[in-house]
Amino acid sequence: MGALMDRALLKRSGQVLAPSLFTVGNMACGFFSLLAAEIGEFSIAATCILGGIAFDMLDGRVARFVRGESSFGVELDSLADFLTFGVAPAYMMYGIFLKDYGVWGALAALVYVLGGGLRLARFNAVAQEGKGSKTHFTGLPIPASAGLLASFVLLYEIVEEGRPSRTFGPLMREIPVLAMMGPFLLLGLGLLMVSTLPYSAFKQKHLAEGRNAKLGVLVLASLAGVYFYPQNAIFLIFLFYVLSGLLGWVIRRPPPASDPDAAQQ
């Protein structure tokens, strides 16, 4: 009996450890992003953040595959997300853009960090209560915010350094203009993360079904864009996802009630 219990415990430990390794990889990406930003290697810092997103996408899938979900994994994942997608992007953006705005740039970075922390805390609280949705997230997910900032920095570095790269000219010409909106970008992302706007979770299992055919076409178009214009496509994918919550709110917003007195005139 004792041997069976030991084997069961060992198996359970392995199930918890497997996804945690990916979470630790996510955390390592955040740490190295901070180091890179500190020495002015912003392209490396941005690439580390995108690497953290890849690890973050894998840890949950591995946990479900090996049935290794645990409260330990949830808490570790939140700590890793806060470092890699909250602190690291804000520090990177402050180093490359926001420091020129003095205290206002620091406050914009702080709003982003606080928004990310509150977003993660709310997500965990809702998940523990079993009230989370299977189809959408409430508020902008913090990896999407970090992905937008990281992909933007990669494009900005290409423009600043004049490096040869396969890019989409019309978009690249607008990058310096967007860079001037750095503080507002972080403020907006921070507010979107703590908002109640629904964002799609993209957890549909059967893309070939009629109701998901549009999503399948969108995925194929995104992959084609990444192949031909990788840096531009990654930025646009994150940008469209960030804007999708605002667009959905505009579409769903009820029309203003008509004034009965005005109708009688």
PyMOL commands that set and color helices and strands:
alter all, ss='L'
color gray80, all
select helices_A, chain A and resi 2-38+42-65+71-96+98-101+103-128+142-161+169-172+175-179+182-194+210-228+230-252+260-264
alter helices_A, ss='H'
color red, helices_A
select strands_A, chain A and resi 136-138+198-200
alter strands_A, ss='S'
color yellow, strands_A
deselect
rebuild
show_as cartoon
